[in-house]
Amino acid sequence: MRKTMVMLVALMLAYAATVSAQTNGRTVLNFNKGWKFYYADTIDKKNDYKEPSYDDSKWRSLSLPHDWSIELRFDKNNPATPEGGALPGGIGWYRKTFTVAAADKNKQLFIEFDGVYRCSEVWINGHSLGFRPNGYISFQYDLTPYIKFGEKNNIVVKVDNSVQINSRWYSGSGIYRNVRLVSTSKIAVDHWGTFITSSKVSEQSATVTIQTKISNATKATQKVALTTAIYDESDKLVTLVNTPLTLQQTTETTQQVVVNHPTLWSIEHPHLYKAVSSITVNGQKTDEYSTSFGIRYFNFDANKGFTLNGEPMKILGVCNHHDLGCLGAAINYRALQRQLEILKEMGCNGIRTSHNPPAPELLELCDRMGFIVMDEAFDMWKHPKTKYDYHLYWDEWHSRDLEDQVLRDRNHPSVFMWSIGNEIPEQGNPVGTSIATELAAILRKLDTTRYLVDANDRPFPTWNYILKSNALDLVGYNYHHQLYKSFPDSFPGKKFIATETTSGLETRGEYFFPSDSIRVWPPNHKKGEDRNAGMNPDYTVSAYDNTRAPWSSTHEQSWKEIKKYPYLSGMFIWTGFDYLGEPTPYTWPAKSSYFGIVDLAGFPKDVYYMYQSEWTNKTVLHILPHWNWKQGDSVDVWAYYNHADEVELYVNGKSAGIRKKEGDDLHVMWRVVYEPGSIKAVSRKAGKVVKEEQINTAGAPAKIQLIADRKNIKANGEDLSFITVRVLDKDGNLVPKADNMIHFIIDGDAFVAGVDNGNPISHEPFKANYRKAFNGLALAVIQAKDKAGMVTVKATSEGLQSASVELQLK
C-alpha cells in the first residue's frame, strides 16, 4: 500500500510539472461577434447569399445569440398565430468573415452551434456542411477540409422558420444560442468525447469511471498516453490515472479512479469535480479536455418515493419553456441564472426542460445551483401536433437527435431523468410500444445511470401503449391529480413521477370575489364560438389560487396530493414562469400564458408564497390582495404563512379575528368590509409574534422607485442588470393599479436590452426604451457593452418624480 501511494504521489508531481511546462493543443473561441444578418421575411429572394463573393456590406451587423422574431411586431395574423406568440417567423441569413492563422494549418477546425431555430443549413467558403431541422439540438461541423489557412474565410447560415405553424408555443427564430470555433491537434478528445459515472458511492469513497473517445486524424497508428486528473472545486488535485494507448482512428478507452471521502453533489451543496483529460504523444501534449461532473447516488422506489444520497426528499419542480420573456429565445446566462434564483428562493429544486433539449447553460447552472433536471427530447413523434412540426423529420432525424442530446448532456449531475416525449399522440396507438422501446434502447446504449420516463396525459394502464411497452423506468403523470392516491393499485410495483401538474391560472395583481369558489376557464364552448366569452372582459384572471384550466387543478389541489403520499416522488408544475405563446385561458389579444407562478417579467404572483411557505425553511407571512377598493366592498383577505400556529388580521387596528390552518389547509381567509387605511397580519407561535405584514391604501401615483437586482456587472457585452420599476404614492406605497408610461434614459456604455411589465395582453414592443407599468410594476433589462465604467439608468414619467440608479461595469 505504501509503495502504491509513493508511486501515485510521484505520478501526480510529474503530471503537475508537465502541465506547467506544455501548452494546450485545444482552443475554444467565442464565435458570437462580427456577424452580418439579413431578414428575408418568408421569401428567399436570392440564392446567392451563400456565395463567398456576395456583398453583404449593407446587411445589419450584430452579435449572437440572436432572435429576430422578438424584435418584430405582435399581430394575431402572423402565421405563427397567438399560439406561437403572434410574432413573425420567416427566413434569416447570417454571414461572417474570419481568418485562421497559417500556423494552424496542421490543426483540426470545428464550428459548434448550441441551437438554431430552425431548418438550418451551413456553408463554409461555398461548401455545404449540412442541414439540421431540429431547432433545439446542438451540432458540430468539421471545417478542416474547406478552410483557407492564412486567408479570409466566409461562413454562411440560412435559418428557415417560414413554414408555419410548427410549434405550439413561441419558438423564436435564428441562431439563438451560442456558437464556438474549436481548434484541436490531429490527436484529440472527440466531440462530447467523455462520459463520467460514479459507482459504489458512500461518504468514505466513490469509484469514478471515465470513458474517453479519442480521435486520430493523422491517418497513421499512434502511441499516446491519456492522463485524467480529478480536481475538486478549489482546483486541488484529488487523484489521477495514466493509460498508454495505441490509436488507429477513433478509439474509446475506460479508466477508473477511487475518490476518497468524496463531497457528494446535493441540492443544498451542489459540489462539482472536474476531470482534465490530457493526451501526450512522444512527451508532447496534443490536447487537454475538461469535463465537469458530480458524485451522487439516487433512487426511485415504488413505496418510498425518491431519495438522494440516501436521504428521502420530494422533487419540487417546475416545467419551463425556453424563452426569457422580453429577451425572447436568445440565450443569456444571467437571464437564466435570475430565473433559477427566483425559483430557488421559492423552494423549487427541479426543472423539466419542456419540451425539448435545453441550452447547455441551463444545465450548467442547474449543476452549480442544485436542481434536479428532467431532460426532455420530443414534443411529438411521427404523429403531428401542428402541421409543420418535427413529425416531418422524425423518420430521418430522431435517432441522431436523441443520441446527440444524450452525448452532450450525460455528464451533468443535475440530469436525473431522460424524458422521451410529452403527451405523445402514439399513447393510444400500438406503434407507441415499438417507438418507446426503440428510444429507450438508444438511451440505454449511451447511458444506464438515469431513469427513463415519458409524460402521459392519459396514464391509463390498459389503454396507454407507451406504458404497456414496459420500456421505461418511471410512470409519468400529466395532471389527473385525483388518480394519484390510487397509483399503487393502477401500476403495482411501478415508480411514480408527476411530470406535469396544476395549470393554475393567475394575472399578477388582479383580484375578484368571492375567492373561495373554483373557476374552470376557458368554459366549454361550441365550435365557432368566441373562446374568450364567459370570462373577464379585460382578459384578466384572479390572482387567488381559484382558477384552473379544464384539464387541470389549482396549485393547492395538486400539492396537497403530492405532499400526502410517500410513494409520490415529486412533481413538475406547469409552469414556473409565464411564457410567450400558448395563451390560456384567453386567446388574442393575449399573446402569453397565464400559467406561471412568476409572470413574464419575473415578478412573483401571490401563489409563489404558498410554495415558499411549504417548500422552504424561511419564515413566511404573505397577505393578499392590495388595499385599494370601494368603500363598503366585501373583500377576501388570504394569508400564506408557516412557523406559526395562527394569524390575526387587523383592519385599521381593529381585529378581524384569528385564523388557524385546519387539516390540510394551505392558507387562511377573512371576509371583511373594506374601509380605507390599512390591513395588518400578525403570525404567532405559542403566543409570541413570529412575523407581521401590513398593506396600506395607496394614494395617487407620485414617484418612481428603481431597484436593480445587481449594481455591479461585467463589461463583457453580455451581462445584465434587471431593474424593477415601482410606481409609488407620496408615502412610498405601491400603487396597485398604476399604469403610467415609463421612459428610460441610459448614460454610459450600456443599453436597454428589453422592457416588460408582465401583462399578458400588452402588445408594446419588448425592444424599446419605454414601457407602461402594469399593476404598479415594470421592468427594464440593462445590458453591458464592452467598456468598464459607471452607467446611470434614469426613469421618467409625466407627472411623477423621476428616479435613477447607478451601475458599475467592470
N, C-alpha and C positions, 0 to 999 in steps of 0.2 A: 504493500500500500504506500509506504513512504517513497519507494522508488518511483511509483506511478505519479505521485504528487510532484516530485522533483522534476520529472520529465515534462509534466504539464506546465509547471511554472516556467521552465526553460523555453518551452514552445510559445508560451504567451509573451515572454520577453522578446523572443526572436521575431514574433509577429509584430509586436509594437514597434520594434526597430525598423522592420520592413515597411510598415505603414508610413512612418515618418520620412523614410528615405525615397519612396517612389510616388509617382503621380498617378492619379486615377485615369484610366483609359476611357471613361464614360463621361459625357457631358449632357446635361439636360437643360435646354434653353426655353424660357418662356417665349412662345411664338405668337403672343396675342396682339402685339403692337404693329402698326405700319401697314394695315390692310386698306384696300380700296373696295368700295361697295356700290352696287347699282341695284335698285329695286325695279324689277321688270313687271310688276303687277302680276297679272295672270297670263300675259302673252310674252313668250320668249321671242322677241322681235329679231334678235341676231343670234346666229350660231357661231360667230367667230370670236365671242368673248373669251373663249378658252385658248385662243391662239396667242403665243408669246408676243407677237408683234402688235397686238391690239393696243391702241392708245387709250389708256384709262385715266388720263390726266384730269379729266373733268368729273370723274367719279368722286363720291364722297369719301373722305379719309376718316377712319375710325379704328378703335381698338376692340378686340374681343374680350370677353364674351359679348354677344350682340343678339338682341331680339328685336327684329324690325316691327313686328305686329304691335308691340306695346307702345310704339311711337305714333301710331295712327289713330284714327277716329272711331269711336263706338258708333255702330249703326246696326239696327236689327236686320237690315237687308244684306249685310255682309254674308258671304256664302257659308262661313263657319256657324252662323246663326247664334242667338244668345247662348245656346248650349256650349258653343265653343268660345264664348267670351265676347261675341259680337264685334270682333276685330278682324281685319283683313289678313289673309294668308298671302298667296302669290308666289312669285319666283324671285330669288335673290342671287346675285353673283358676287363672289369675293375674289379679289386678286391680290397677290403680294409678290414683290420682287426682293430677292435676297442673294447674298453671296456666301459661298463656302470657301474657306481658305484653301489654296492649292496644297498646302502642307498636310491637309486632311484627306488626300486622295486615296490613302490606304484604309480609311475608316469606312464603317457601315453607317448609313444615314437613314433615319426613320422620321415620319411625322405621325404624331398621336393626336387623335380627336376624342375628347371625352363625351361628346354628343352633338349631333347636328339634326335639327328638325326641319324637314325630313327628306327622304329620297335624295341623298347627296351623291354627287359624282365629283371626283377629284382628278385634276390633271397636273403633271409636272413637265414643264417645257414642251407642252403639246401632247404628251403621252398620257393616256387614261390609266389611272391607278386602280379604279374600281368604283362600285356603286353600293351604297348601303341604304336600304329603305327604312329601317327601324330608326325612329327619331330619338331613341333613348339609349342606344347601345354605344359603347366605346369601341374604337377600332384604330388600327395602325396600318400604315403603308410603308413599304420599303422604297426609298427614293434613290438608293445607290446606283442602280443601272442607268439612271437618266440624268444624274447631277453633272453639271459642268463645274468642276473644281477650279477656283480662281476666277470664275466669270459670274455674270449675273444669271440668276435662275428665276423662273416665273412659276408660281403655283396658283391654281385656279380652283375654286369650289363653286359648283352650282347647287343650290338648295331649292327644291321644288315642293312647296306647300300649297300649290294652286288647286289641287283636286280636292274639293271639299264636298261633303263632311267626312272627316277622317278621325275625329276624336270626340269623345263625349264631354270633354272639359277643355279649358284653354290650354293649348299646347305651346304657344309661342312659335316663332319662325326664325331660322337662321343658325349660325354657328354660336349656339347659346351656352356652350360650356368651353372649358379651357383647351388650348392647343399647345403642344410642345414639339420642339425639334430635338431629336435624340441622336447623338453620335456615339458609336462604340468601336472598339477594336474588332477585328475579324473573329476573335475568340471571346465570347461574352455570354453572360446570363441572358437567356432568351426573354422575349416579351412576356410579362406576367409569369416569369420562369421559376418562382419559388412557391412552395407550399409548406407551411409550418404548422404542425399539430403537437398537442401535448397529451400525454397519457400517464397513467399511474400518478396522478396528481394528488398531493397532500401538502400539509404545512411543512413537512420535512423535506420533500423532494418532488421533482417532476421530470419525466423523461420527455425531451423535446426532439421531435423528428423533423429534419429539414430535407425536403425533396427539391432538387435543383435541376433545372433543364438548361444545358449549355449548348449554344450554337457554335458551329465551326464553319466559317465561310472561307477558309484557306484552301479548300479542295485537296488537303493533304492530311494524313494522320498526324495528330499532335499529342505529345505527352505534356500534361498540365498538372497543376496542383490546385485543388479547391480548398480554401480555408474559410470556415464560417465561424465568426466570432459573435458571441452574445453579450450585449451591453444592457445595463438597467437604465432607469430613467435619468440617473445622474451621469450617464455615459461612463460608468465604471464597468470595466471588462469583467464579465462573470465567468465565462468559460469559452473554449474554442475547440474546434476539431479540424484536422487536416487530412485530406484524402487525395492520393495520387490517382490520375485517370489517364486513359488513352482514348482520345476522341477520334471518331471517324467523321460524321457530320454532326447531327444533333444527338446529344447523349443526356440521359437522365440518371441521376445518382441520388442515393439516400444516405444521410448522415444522422447520427444520434448523439445527443449530449445529455447529461444529467445536470439539472439546475438545483442546487441545494438550497433549502429554505426559501422557496420562491415567494415573491409577493404576488398574490393572486389578483387577477382583474375582477373587479366587482362594481356594482352600481355606485356605491359610496366612495370607493377608492379604485378608479379605473387605471391601474398600473400597467404601463406598456414597456415591453422589452424591444430591443432592436437587434436583428440579425444582419451582420455585414458579411456578404459573400464576396471573397476575393479570389481571382483567378491569376495564377502566375505561370508563365512559360519561360523556361530556362532562367528562372530567378527574376524575370521582369514581369511586373504586374500588368495585365491586359484589361482587367475590369474590376470594378467594385460596385456592388449592388446591395441596396439597403432595404430591409423588409421589417416593418413594424408588426408586432404581434402581442398577444396577451396569453397568460396562462390561467385557465379556469376550467371548472367542470360543472356540468349542469344536467338536469334530468327532468323529464315529464313523466308523471306517474298517474295511472288510471284512478287511483284513490286519493292520493295526497297532493296532486297538482304539481306545481313547478318548484324546483329547488336549484339554487345557485351556490356552488361551493359547499353543498351540504345543508344550506340554510333555506327553509321554506319561505317563499315570497310570492306575491301576486305580481303578474305582469300588468302594469298600469300604463297602457299605451294609447296612442292616438294614430289615426291614419292622416296622412298629409299628401296633397298633390304637390307638384314640384315648383309652382310659381311662387314668386317672392313679392306678391302684392303689386305695388306701383312700379317695381323694378322688372316685372314680367318674369319670363323664363330665364333671363340672363343670369347665370350663376354668380353669386358673390359670397365669399367666405364669411364676411362679417354679418351679412344679412341672414345667412343660415344659422350662424352662431347665436344671433339675437333671438331667432325663433326658438332655438333649443333652450336658451337661458330662460325665456318666458315660460316654456313648458316645464322645465326643471323646477322652477320656483313654485309651480302648481303642484308638484309631486309626481309628475309624469316620469316614467322610466323606460318607455318603449315607443318605437316608431315603426309603423308599417309604410313601406315605400309604394304608395298607391298610384297607379297600378303598373309599375314599370321599374326597370333598373334606375337607381338614383345617381346623382352626381357623386363622384368619388369623395368630394369634400364633405358631403353629408356623413358618409361612413367614417371618415377620419375624425370628424367632430364627435360622432357618437362613441367612437373608441376612446376619445380623450375625456368626454364628459360623463360617460356611464349610462348608455342607453342600450336596451335590448332591441335588435332590429329584425323585423320580418322583411327579407329582401325578396321583392315580388318581380316576376318576369313578364307576365302577359295579362292583358285585359280581355283578350279573345283568342281563340284558336282558329279552326277552319271556318267556323260559323260567324258571320259578321254581327257587329253591334251598330256600326254605321256603314254606309255604302262603300266608302273607300278606305276603310281602316286596314289594319295589319293582316286580316284574313287573306287579302290578295297576295301576300308574300309568304304565307305560312309554310306551304309545302317546301319552298326552296330555302327558306332562311331560318326557320325556328330552331333547328338543331345548332347551327353555327352561333346564333344569337344567344341561346341559353348557355352554350359552352363558354362563350366569351364573357358573359356575365359572371359565371362561377369562377373562372380563372382569374378575373380581375378582383373579385370581392372575397375570396375564400380565406384570406389571411386576416381579415378584420375580426377582432374578438367580439365586437358588438353584434355581428351577424350570428343569430342563433337558429334561424329558420329560413328555408327556401320555400317561397310560395310559387306554385306553377301556374296560378291563374286566379282570376277574380270573377265570380258569378258567371262561369263559363256556360254557354248555352248547351254544350255537349253533356252537361249533367244528366239531361233527360234522354240521351241517345246512347245506344250501345257502343258507338265509336268512342265515347268518353273513356271507357275502360282501356281500350288499346292505346289511346293517346296518353292518358295518365301514366300507364305502365312504361311507355317509351320515354316520357320526360323524366320519370323517376330513375330510370336506368341511366340516362345521361348524367343526372345529378350524382348518383351514387358512384359512377365511374370516376368522377372528379373529386368527390368529397363525401366521406361517410361519417363526418363528425357533426353534422347538423340534422335537425328534424325536417321532414318534408310535409308540406301542407298545401291545401288549396282552400279558397274562400267560397263557401257554398251558401247561396241564398235559398236553396232548397235542401236542407240537410236531412233528408228522409232516407232511412236505411234501405227500404225496399224499392225505392224509386231512383236514387242517385247513382248513376253508373260510374262516376269517378270514385265515389266512396266504396262502391261494390268491388272496385278493382283491387282493394287492399294493397295498393301500391304506395300509400302514404303513411306517415308515422302519426300524424295528428288529424283529428276531425275538426275542421274549421267551420264555425257557425257564423254566418252573416245574419244578424237580427234573430228573431224567434226567441226572445228572452223568456217567454212563457214556457219554452221547452227545455231550458237549462236544467231545471230540477230533475227531469226525467232522463237526462243523458245516460246515466249508467244502465238504465233499462233499455234505451234505444240502441246503444252501442256498447254492449257488455265487454269489459276489458279494454276498451279504447281510451285514448287520451284526448282531452278537450282543450281547445283554444277558441275564444271568441274573436274571430278575425275581423269582424266589423260589427259595431253596435250603435244603437241610440238614434242617430239622425234627428236630434232635437233641433229646434228652430228658434232663433232669437235675433232681434235687432238691438244692438247696444244702445241703452238709454231710453228705450220705449217701454211703456208700462200700461196695461189695460186690465180692468177689473170686471168681474171677480177673478182672482188669481188661482183659486182652488178648484177649477174645472179644466179638463183637458180639451184642447182643440186639436183636431186632426186636419191638417192642411197639406196640400190643397184638397178641398172637398171633392167628392166624386162628381165628375162632370160627364155629360153625354158627349159623344164625338161631335166636334164642330162648335161646342160651347166655349166661351171665354174662360181659360184656366184661372185667370185672376179673379173671377167672380166669386162672391161669397166670402171674401176676406177683406182686409182693411183697404179703403180706397187710396191711402197714401203708401201702400206697399210695405208696411211695417209689420213686425211680429213682436209680441210682448216678450220682454226680457226675463219675465218669470219663467221658470222651467215648466211650462204647461202647454207647449205646442210641439207637436211631433208630426213627422211625415206618415202617410198611411201604412207604410210597411214597418214602422219602427216603434220606438219607445222614447219616453223622456229620459233625461240623464239620471234622475233618481231611480227610475224603474229598473234600468239596466244595472246600475252599480249595486243596488240592493241585492240582486240575484247573484252577481259575481262574488260579492262580499260574503254571502251566506254559506256557500258550499265549498269545502276544501278541494274537491276534485275539479273545480273550475279554475284552471291555471291562470287565467287572466283575460284581458280584453284590449281591443284597439278601437277607440271611439271614433265615429265619423262626425266631425273631424276636429283636429287640434286648432287649425286656423281656417277662417273663411278662405275661399279660393275663387279665382276667376273662372267663369263658365258654370254650366250646370245650375243655373239659378233655380232655387227651390225655397219656398213653395210657389213663388211668383215666377212668371216668365217676363219677357220685356215689359216695362223698362228696366227690370232687374238684369244685371249683367254678371253678378257674382252670387255665390251661395250664401245661405243663412245658417249653415250647419255648424260653423266654428264655435269653439269655446272662446276663441280670441278672434277679433274682427280682422278685416283685411289690412288695416293699418298697424295691427299689433297691439290694440287696446283690448284688455280682457273684458268679457261680458260678465254679468254677475255670477253665472254658474261656475265660473273659474274658482270662486271662493268656496263653493260647496266641495269641489275636489280638493282644494288646498286644506280644508278643514278635515277631510277624510284621509288624504294621502300623505300628509306631512306631519312633522312634529312641531311646526310653527303654531304659535297661539293665534287663532283666527277669530275675529268677530267682524262680520260684514253685514250691513243692513241696506235694504233697498225698499222703495225706489228713492228718487230725489224728493225734495220737499217744496215743490212749486206746483200747487194745484188751485182749484177754485174753492172759495170759502164754502164749507159745508159738504164738500165731496167726501164720499166714503172711500178710504184709501187702505189697501192691504200692505202691511209692512212685514217683510220677511227678514229673518236673521239666520245666517250661517255661522256656526260657532263650534269650538271644541275646547278641551281642557277646562270645562266648566260644567256645573250642574244645572244652571239656569241663566236666563237672560231677562232683565226687566227693561221695559220701554217707557220712556218719559216723553210726553208731548208738552212742550213749553214748561218743563219742570214738574208736570203732574204725571204720576204713574198711570200707565195704561195697562198695567198688570205684568205678572211674571209668567214666563212660558218655559216649559221643560220638554226636551225631546222624550217621546214615549215610544216603546217598541223599537222599530227600525227607522224612526223619523230621522231625516237629514236636515230639516230646518224647522223653525217655529214661526208662527204668524200671529199678527194682531190685525183686527179690522177697526180702524179709528176714523174719527171725523176730522177732516183737515181744517186747521187754522194756521195762519202764517206764524213763522217763528222758527222752531227747531224741533227735531226729534233726537233723542239720545238713547242709545242702548248700553247697558251695563251687564257684563257677564260676571258671574260669581261662582266660586267653588268653596264649599263649606263655609259660606257666608262672607268670604273675602273677595274683594274685587279682583278680577283677572284682567279685564280689558274694557275700555269704553270707546264708543264711536258716536260721533254727532254729525248730523247733516242739518244745515241751516237753509232757510228760504233765501234764495238769491234775488238780488235786485237786477237792475238793467245792466247790460254789458258795459264795462267801463275801461278795462285794460287787458293787455295780453301778457301771458306768462310763457316763457320758453324754458324747457327742461331738456338738456342734452343727455343722452344715455352715456356718452363718453366725450370728454372735452379734450382728451389727448389722443390723436390718431396718427397713423403713419402717412408720411408724404410719399406714397408709392403708386398713386394713380388709381388705387382700388379701394382703400379703406373708407369707412362710412361713419358718420355720426347721425343717429336718429334723434330728431328734435321734436319733442311733443309740444304742441301749441295748445294752451288752455285759455279760454275766454272767461274772465273773472268779472265780478261786480266790484264796486269800490272797496268792499270789505275783504276781498280775496276769496269769495265763494265762487265755485264753478257755476256758470250759468247753464242750466241743463238743456235749454232749447236754443242756445246761441248758434246762429248760422252765418256769422259775419264773414265777409271776404277778407282773407289774409294775404298780404303780398310779402315776398321775401327778397331781401337785398343782401348780396354777398360782397364783402370787401376782403380780398385775399385770394390765394391760389387754391380755390375750390369752386364747386358748382352744385346747383340743385339737381340731384340725380332722379328725384321723384317726389311727388306730393300725393297725399291721400287723406281721407277722413273716416274711412270705414263704412260709408254709406253705400249699400248695395245697388242703389238706383242712380247714383251720381254718374253723369257722363262727362264730367270735366276731364281734361287730359291729365294723365299721370306725369307727363314730361312738360312741366310748366313751373313758373316761379310765383304761382298764386294758388290758393285753394280756399273754398268755403269751409268753415267749421261745420261739423255735424254733431249735434247734441253737445256742444261746448268744446269739442276737440278737433284737432287737425294734426297732420304730420308732415314734416319736411325732412327729406333724406339728403344729407350733405356729403358729397364725395370729394376726397382729397385729390389734388393734382400731384405733381412730382416735386414741388418746391417746398422746403421747410419754411415755417414762419407762422405768424398769427393770422387767423381768419375771424372776421366778425360777421355774424348772421343777425340781421335785423328783420323784425316782423312788424308790419304796419297794417292798420285798418282804419277806414274813415270813422271818426268819432271815438276811437279807442286810443288809450295811451299805449304807445309802441313799446317794444321790448327788444333786447339784444342779448346775445350770448357769444362769448369768445371761445374759439377752438385753437389748440396748439397742434400744428402739423410738424412732426418730427421725422 
